[in-house]
Amino acid sequence: MTTPSALSWKRGLATCAAAAYALTAALIPTAAAIAPNAPNSADAADALQLAERGRIQAEREMTQIQFAAKEAQCYQTFAVNDCLSRVRHARRDILADLRRQDLVLNSAEAKRKAADQLLRADGKASAVSAQTQAAQLANAQAEQQERQRVFDEKAAQRRALPGSAPSGTSPRVGSQ
């Protein structure tokens, strides 16, 4: 059998839940409106996360206010401690859910930041790699030019020696 005080408590809890849903419904379109105006996905993610954190904070404040009113109603009943126990248990459940939502947001933010950091590190590594490759190519070209210069000098010295074969011909071994 349900007592009149229990019914009023349940009605108050239903009113609290309805207010929380209305507040949530009011904030979600705001977050959706922020996201398209953000220039890139990181800004959009930040805007959505900020809106979600605002929703959670507003819901937490609304919960505190509503349960403070519920506690005040408990003092009007005969079984004050039982009523307070139920109100505090319900508050703990709701606040635990909000805390879980906060933790999910924190985890997502940490993962996004870690991914951004990895991308920046990869970008720096590829820039360093490109610079290293360019330096190696320049060194290889300089070495090739030096080898060609040395080869040309030796060829010129051989042509300048008396009794060497005329340019463009090579002595044949074993032919007469």
CORURJO-V834446 format. One line per field, one symbol per residue. ss: DSSP state (H for helix, E for strand, L for the rest). psi: psi as a letter, one per 20 degrees, with the letter a starting at -180 (. if undefined). burial: b if it has 9 or more other C-alpha atoms within 8 Angstrom, else e. A space follows every 10 residues. Layout:
ss=???
psi=???
burial=???
This chain:
ss=LLLHHHHHHH HHHHHHHHHH HHHHHHHHHH HHHHHHHLLL HHHHHHHHHH HHHHHHHHHH HHHHHHHHHH HHHHLLLLLH HHHHHHHHHH HHHHHHHHHH HHHHHHHHHH HHHHHHHHHH HHHHHHHHHH HHHHHHHHHH HHHHHHHHHH HHHHHHHHHH LLLLLLLLLL LLLLLL
psi=pprhhhghgh hhghgggggg hggghhhghg ghhgghiphr hghgggghhg gghggggghg gggggghhhg hhhhiirgmg ggghggghgg gggghhghgg hghggggggg gghggggggg ggggghgggg gggggggggg gggghggggg ghghghghhi qqjqqqpiqq qppjq.
burial=eeeeeebebe ebeeebeeeb eebbeebbeb bbebbeebee eebbbebbbe bbbebbebbb ebbbebbeeb beebeebeeb eebbeebbee beebbeebee bbeebeeeee eeeeeeeeee eeeeeeeeee eeeeeeeeee eeeeeeeeee eeeeeeeebe eeeeeeeeee eeeeee
